[in-house]
Amino acid sequence: MHDFATRLFPIHRSITGAGVRETLSLISDWLPLDVHEVPTGTPVLDWTVPPEWKIREAYIADESGTRIVDLANSTLHVEAYSDPVDVKLPWSELRTRIHTLPDRPAWIPYRTSYYKPGWSFCMAHNQYVRLEAEPDRRYRVRIDSEHREGSLTYAEAVLPGSSTDECLVWTHVCHPSLANDNLSGIAVATWLALGLAEVHTRLTYRFVFAPATIGAIAWLERNRENLKSVRHGLVLSGVGDAGPLTYKSTRKGNAPVDRAAAHVLSHLPTPGGLRSFEPFGYDERQFCSPGFDLPVGCLTRSPGGTYPEYHTSADNLDFLKADALEESLAAAQRIVEVLEGDGIYRNTKPHGEPRLDRLGLYQQFEHGRDRELLLRAVLWTLNLSDGHHSLLDVADRSGLPFEVVRAAADALLAPGLLLEI
């Protein structure tokens, strides 16, 4: 996954344009995608799809022609969606068009201006200070860009299950060279889809790779009639840094995906954190808007805006950790396994404990990975399988991992001690 993120890192992405399409093309090398184009000017909910932005080059050059800032060196150097400009300016005017981070003087900030005309550059504050020391110098400023009729691009991969009930997995693809936000989400989503494509599933899985905010809004507008099929959802973003895994709940706070994620994170070697829903963050806020109120939560590590590297050049490939990506993928897979494997059952012999030895279950468990753990799971499952409690209820009540409870239920189904409701 880290190697895949490395391939994606240099691409100059924005909410529209060639960078998004190139990114989707690279994803399609691994996963068949259905690509959708939403034309410029299309009304989507309360928004309108903006013009497509194309940028060919951008730089600031001193009087000798030396480029002191160059888009070719960092995709963060130009504010996204900047207007074209080709002028010579004194430093006194140019300085008002430059963004820096005085408290992180070696880092370049990431800035956007999708819906407001204008232009600006971003640079390290250390460089800005050096330029301030020569206030009488003049500079050539060039941004070769255009806003044109085009489209917003997103892509889907649908993995059919035995049911039409869907689990939506969403990740944004619009940021330029930022590794954790969100090449990490792209990589984990792709690998999660690859794994699910190899197995039979009960649910249908819809993976969507789209620009943030406007992409989610466009997708919701175009899929209004199909939203009732969405039973679960997970936004994947910022899942590659060294911080602990964190899950942000759906708007309701008690959806099956909320309970599944809470259970999985509680059984990690280092338990993950849980956050209540708030209408701020990634695209879960669009899915959880009151008119839709979809059961979509967000899996991340350090939440966006809570770590210094967020939206800066320090969110680079060194900041992205291969082991963190693997742990995030494993957690997402386990959440899916809970959603797939949960169910409600009824004990067919509820009066006292059945003779497990007569049914050969003791012998079956003797060669299991942990006989005592499995026996505890069997007894808990028998006790709580009253037609009202789910297997996840059993796992949470008993403190046992869900996969052990699921294995116990499968063992009890074979001799007819459980019936699925």
matplotlib code that plots the C-alpha trace (Angstrom):
import matplotlib.pyplot as plt

x = [0.0, 2.8, 4.3, 1.0, 0.8, 4.3, 3.1, 0.1, 2.0, 3.5, 0.1, -1.3, -4.9, -7.8, -11.6, -11.7, -9.3, -6.6, -5.0, -8.2, -8.5, -4.9, -5.4, -8.5, -6.7, -4.0, -6.6, -8.2, -4.9, -5.9, -9.7, -12.3, -13.9, -17.0, -16.0, -18.7, -18.4, -20.7, -20.6, -19.6, -22.7, -24.8, -26.9, -26.2, -28.3, -27.6, -24.4, -23.2, -20.4, -17.6, -15.5, -12.7, -9.3, -6.2, -2.8, 0.3, 3.0, 3.4, 6.5, 7.9, 11.2, 13.7, 15.1, 17.8, 15.1, 15.9, 12.7, 12.6, 9.2, 8.2, 5.1, 7.3, 9.0, 5.8, 2.2, 1.4, 3.2, 0.0, -3.3, -5.7, -8.0, -5.8, -6.7, -4.1, -1.6, 1.6, 2.9, 6.0, 5.4, 7.4, 7.8, 5.5, 2.6, 3.7, 4.0, 0.2, -0.3, 1.8, 0.7, 3.2, 3.2, 5.2, 5.0, 6.3, 8.8, 10.2, 6.8, 4.6, 0.9, -1.9, -4.5, -7.5, -9.9, -12.4, -15.3, -13.6, -11.7, -8.1, -4.6, -1.8, 1.3, 2.4, 6.0, 8.0, 8.1, 11.9, 12.0, 9.5, 11.7, 14.7, 12.6, 11.4, 15.0, 15.2, 12.0, 13.1, 13.3, 10.8, 9.6, 7.9, 4.8, 3.3, 0.4, -0.5, -4.0, -7.5, -11.1, -13.0, -16.1, -15.5, -16.7, -16.2, -15.0, -15.6, -15.5, -17.2, -16.5, -19.5, -18.9, -22.3, -23.3, -26.2, -28.2, -28.9, -28.3, -25.2, -22.2, -20.8, -17.0, -16.0, -12.7, -11.7, -9.2, -8.8, -5.8, -2.4, 0.8, -0.5, 0.2, -2.0, -4.8, -5.7, -3.5, -3.8, -7.6, -7.2, -4.8, -6.7, -10.0, -8.4, -6.9, -10.1, -12.0, -9.4, -9.9, -13.6, -13.6, -12.1, -14.8, -18.6, -20.3, -23.9, -23.8, -23.1, -20.1, -20.0, -16.6, -16.6, -13.4, -14.5, -13.4, -14.2, -17.4, -18.6, -18.0, -20.1, -22.8, -22.9, -23.0, -25.9, -27.8, -27.3, -28.1, -31.2, -33.3, -30.8, -29.9, -32.4, -30.1, -27.3, -27.4, -23.9, -21.1, -17.5, -15.5, -11.7, -9.4, -6.2, -5.5, -1.7, -0.1, 1.3, -1.6, -4.1, -7.1, -10.1, -13.8, -16.3, -19.9, -22.9, -25.4, -27.7, -24.7, -26.2, -26.0, -24.7, -21.5, -21.0, -21.3, -19.1, -16.4, -16.5, -16.2, -13.3, -11.4, -11.9, -10.1, -7.0, -3.7, -3.8, -7.5, -8.6, -10.6, -14.3, -15.6, -19.2, -20.6, -20.1, -21.0, -17.3, -14.7, -14.7, -17.6, -19.5, -21.0, -22.7, -24.1, -25.2, -26.9, -30.5, -32.2, -30.2, -29.1, -27.3, -25.6, -22.1, -19.2, -15.5, -12.5, -9.3, -6.2, -5.3, -8.4, -7.9, -6.7, -5.4, -1.8, 0.7, 1.5, -2.2, -2.5, 1.2, 4.2, 5.1, 2.3, 4.7, 5.7, 7.9, 4.9, 2.9, 3.7, 3.4, 2.5, -0.2, -1.7, -1.7, -3.3, -6.0, -6.8, -7.0, -9.4, -11.6, -11.6, -12.7, -15.5, -16.7, -16.5, -18.8, -21.3, -21.2, -21.4, -23.8, -27.2, -29.9, -30.5, -32.7, -31.4, -33.4, -32.7, -33.1, -34.0, -30.6, -27.4, -27.4, -25.1, -22.2, -20.1, -22.9, -22.9, -19.2, -18.6, -16.0, -14.0, -14.3, -12.9, -10.0, -8.0, -9.1, -6.8, -8.1, -10.5, -11.4, -12.2, -14.4, -16.2, -17.0, -18.2, -20.5, -22.0, -22.5, -24.0, -26.5, -27.5, -28.2, -29.6, -33.2, -34.4, -33.6, -29.9, -27.5, -24.1, -22.5, -24.6, -23.1, -19.6, -20.0, -21.7, -19.1, -16.1, -15.1, -13.9, -16.6, -14.8, -14.8, -18.5, -19.1, -17.1, -19.1, -22.4, -21.3, -20.4, -23.8, -25.7, -24.3, -26.1, -29.2, -28.7, -29.3, -31.8, -31.4, -34.2]
y = [0.0, 2.4, 1.7, 2.5, 5.8, 6.6, 6.3, 8.6, 11.2, 13.4, 13.8, 17.3, 16.7, 19.1, 18.8, 18.5, 17.8, 15.6, 14.8, 13.1, 11.2, 10.0, 8.9, 6.9, 5.4, 4.1, 2.7, 0.9, -1.0, -2.8, -2.5, -2.3, 1.1, 2.7, 6.3, 9.1, 12.6, 15.4, 18.4, 21.9, 23.9, 20.9, 21.8, 19.3, 19.9, 23.5, 23.6, 23.8, 21.8, 24.3, 24.8, 22.4, 23.7, 23.1, 24.3, 23.9, 25.7, 28.3, 30.1, 33.2, 34.3, 36.9, 39.6, 37.2, 34.7, 32.2, 30.5, 30.8, 29.1, 26.5, 24.3, 21.6, 21.3, 21.0, 20.8, 22.8, 25.9, 27.3, 27.9, 25.4, 26.9, 30.1, 32.3, 32.8, 35.6, 36.8, 40.1, 41.7, 42.9, 44.6, 42.5, 44.9, 43.7, 40.1, 39.5, 39.9, 37.0, 34.5, 32.0, 30.6, 28.9, 31.1, 28.4, 25.7, 27.7, 24.8, 23.6, 24.7, 25.1, 23.7, 26.3, 26.2, 28.8, 26.7, 29.2, 32.6, 34.2, 35.2, 33.7, 33.1, 31.1, 29.1, 28.8, 27.9, 30.8, 30.6, 31.5, 34.3, 35.8, 35.8, 37.6, 40.1, 41.1, 42.5, 44.6, 46.6, 43.6, 42.8, 39.4, 37.9, 36.0, 33.5, 31.0, 29.3, 28.1, 28.1, 27.5, 25.8, 23.9, 20.3, 18.0, 16.7, 13.1, 10.3, 6.5, 3.5, -0.2, -2.3, -5.8, -7.6, -9.7, -12.1, -9.2, -5.8, -4.2, -2.1, -1.0, 2.2, 2.7, 6.2, 8.0, 11.4, 11.8, 15.5, 16.5, 17.1, 15.8, 15.0, 11.4, 10.8, 13.1, 11.2, 8.8, 6.6, 6.3, 5.6, 2.8, 1.2, 1.4, -0.2, -3.1, -3.6, -3.9, -6.3, -8.6, -8.5, -9.3, -12.7, -13.9, -14.4, -11.7, -11.2, -7.4, -5.6, -3.3, 0.1, 1.7, 5.4, 7.4, 11.1, 14.7, 15.8, 17.8, 18.6, 15.0, 13.7, 16.2, 15.3, 11.6, 12.1, 14.2, 11.5, 8.6, 9.8, 6.9, 4.3, 5.6, 3.3, 0.4, 1.9, 0.0, 0.7, 3.1, 4.0, 7.0, 6.2, 9.1, 9.8, 6.2, 6.1, 8.2, 6.8, 7.9, 5.5, 4.4, 6.5, 6.0, 8.9, 7.7, 8.3, 11.0, 8.6, 7.2, 3.7, 2.3, -1.2, 0.2, 2.3, -0.8, -2.9, -0.3, 0.3, -3.5, -3.9, -0.9, -2.1, -5.4, -3.8, -4.4, -0.6, 0.2, 2.9, 6.0, 6.7, 10.2, 11.3, 12.7, 16.4, 18.1, 18.9, 16.7, 14.6, 13.5, 11.7, 15.1, 15.1, 11.6, 12.4, 15.7, 15.5, 15.1, 11.9, 10.8, 7.8, 5.3, 6.4, 6.7, 7.6, 5.5, 7.6, 7.7, 11.2, 13.2, 15.9, 19.2, 17.6, 17.0, 19.6, 18.0, 18.2, 20.1, 20.9, 19.6, 17.6, 15.3, 13.4, 9.9, 9.8, 10.7, 7.8, 4.6, 1.2, -0.6, 2.0, 1.3, -2.4, -2.0, 0.3, -2.2, -5.0, -2.9, -2.1, -5.8, -6.8, -4.1, -5.7, -9.1, -8.0, -6.5, -9.7, -12.1, -10.6, -12.1, -13.0, -16.6, -18.7, -21.5, -24.7, -26.2, -23.3, -25.2, -25.8, -26.5, -29.1, -32.1, -30.7, -33.8, -36.0, -33.7, -34.0, -30.3, -30.8, -32.9, -30.4, -27.6, -29.7, -28.9, -25.3, -22.3, -21.7, -24.3, -22.4, -19.3, -21.2, -23.0, -19.6, -18.3, -21.4, -20.9, -17.2, -17.7, -20.4, -18.2, -15.0, -16.6, -15.9, -14.4, -10.9, -10.6, -10.5, -12.1, -8.7, -8.3, -11.6, -10.4, -7.1, -8.6, -11.4, -9.3, -11.9, -11.0, -11.2, -13.7, -16.2, -15.7, -16.2, -19.4, -20.7, -19.9, -21.8, -24.8, -24.6, -24.3, -27.6, -29.9, -27.7, -26.0, -22.6, -21.4, -18.1, -15.6]
z = [0.0, 0.8, -2.6, -4.2, -2.3, -3.5, -7.1, -6.4, -4.5, -7.3, -9.1, -8.9, -7.9, -7.3, -7.1, -10.9, -13.8, -15.1, -11.7, -10.4, -13.7, -13.5, -9.9, -10.8, -13.8, -11.4, -9.0, -12.0, -12.5, -9.4, -9.3, -12.2, -11.9, -13.4, -14.0, -13.9, -15.2, -13.9, -16.3, -15.3, -14.2, -13.1, -10.1, -7.3, -4.1, -3.1, -5.1, -8.7, -10.2, -10.8, -13.9, -14.4, -13.4, -15.4, -14.5, -16.7, -14.8, -12.0, -10.6, -9.0, -10.6, -9.5, -11.7, -13.0, -14.1, -11.4, -10.2, -6.5, -6.2, -8.8, -9.0, -10.5, -7.1, -5.0, -6.0, -2.8, -4.0, -5.7, -4.1, -5.8, -8.4, -8.7, -11.7, -14.4, -14.0, -15.7, -14.1, -12.6, -9.1, -6.3, -3.2, -1.3, -3.5, -3.9, -0.2, 0.2, -2.1, -0.2, 2.5, 5.1, 8.4, 10.8, 13.6, 11.2, 9.2, 7.1, 5.9, 2.9, 3.7, 1.5, 0.5, -1.8, -3.2, -5.2, -5.3, -4.9, -7.8, -7.1, -7.0, -4.4, -3.7, -0.7, 0.5, 3.6, 6.1, 6.2, 2.5, 3.1, 5.7, 3.4, 0.7, 3.3, 3.9, 0.3, 0.1, -3.0, -5.4, -8.1, -9.3, -12.2, -11.2, -13.6, -13.2, -16.4, -15.5, -16.9, -15.7, -18.4, -19.2, -18.2, -15.5, -12.0, -12.0, -9.6, -9.8, -8.3, -7.9, -6.9, -5.5, -5.6, -2.6, -2.1, -0.8, -2.4, 1.0, 0.6, 2.5, 1.2, 1.4, 0.6, 0.2, -1.3, -4.2, -4.6, -2.5, -4.2, -2.6, 0.8, 1.9, 4.9, 3.7, 1.7, -0.2, 2.8, 2.4, -1.3, -0.6, 2.2, 0.3, -2.7, -0.8, 1.2, -2.1, -3.5, -0.5, -0.6, -4.4, -3.5, -1.2, -1.2, 0.8, 2.1, 1.6, -1.7, -1.3, -3.2, -3.2, -4.3, -5.0, -5.4, -4.6, -1.1, -0.4, -3.9, -5.0, -2.1, -2.8, -6.5, -5.7, -3.3, -5.9, -8.6, -6.3, -4.3, -5.5, -4.4, -0.9, 0.8, 0.0, 2.1, 5.4, 6.5, 5.4, 6.2, 5.2, 5.1, 5.5, 7.3, 8.1, 7.6, 10.4, 13.6, 15.8, 17.2, 15.2, 15.8, 14.8, 14.5, 14.8, 12.5, 13.3, 15.1, 17.1, 17.4, 13.9, 13.3, 11.8, 15.0, 17.2, 14.9, 14.8, 18.6, 19.1, 16.8, 18.1, 21.7, 20.9, 19.3, 21.1, 21.7, 21.9, 19.5, 20.2, 19.7, 18.8, 18.7, 15.5, 14.8, 11.5, 10.8, 9.2, 6.1, 3.8, 6.6, 7.3, 3.9, 4.3, 7.8, 6.9, 8.3, 5.0, 4.3, 7.7, 6.3, 8.7, 7.6, 10.1, 9.6, 10.3, 10.7, 12.9, 14.1, 13.1, 10.6, 12.0, 15.2, 14.1, 13.0, 9.6, 8.5, 5.2, 5.0, 3.1, 6.2, 5.3, 3.1, 2.4, 5.5, 7.6, 6.0, 7.9, 6.2, 9.5, 10.2, 6.8, 7.5, 10.9, 9.4, 6.7, 9.2, 11.3, 8.3, 7.4, 10.9, 10.9, 7.6, 9.1, 12.0, 9.6, 7.5, 10.3, 12.8, 13.2, 15.6, 16.7, 18.9, 21.1, 20.3, 23.7, 26.1, 29.2, 30.9, 29.1, 26.3, 26.4, 24.3, 24.7, 23.2, 20.2, 19.8, 20.4, 23.2, 20.9, 18.2, 20.4, 21.8, 18.7, 18.5, 18.9, 22.4, 23.8, 26.9, 24.9, 22.5, 25.2, 26.9, 23.6, 23.1, 26.6, 26.1, 22.7, 23.9, 26.9, 24.9, 21.8, 22.7, 19.5, 20.6, 21.1, 18.2, 18.1, 18.5, 21.7, 22.8, 22.0, 23.8, 26.8, 27.2, 26.3, 23.7, 20.2, 17.7, 15.5, 18.4, 19.0, 15.3, 15.3, 18.3, 16.6, 13.5, 15.6, 17.3, 14.0, 12.7, 15.2, 15.2, 18.6, 17.0, 14.5, 12.7, 13.1]

ax = plt.figure().add_subplot(projection="3d")
ax.plot(x, y, z, "-o")
ax.set_aspect("equal")
plt.show()
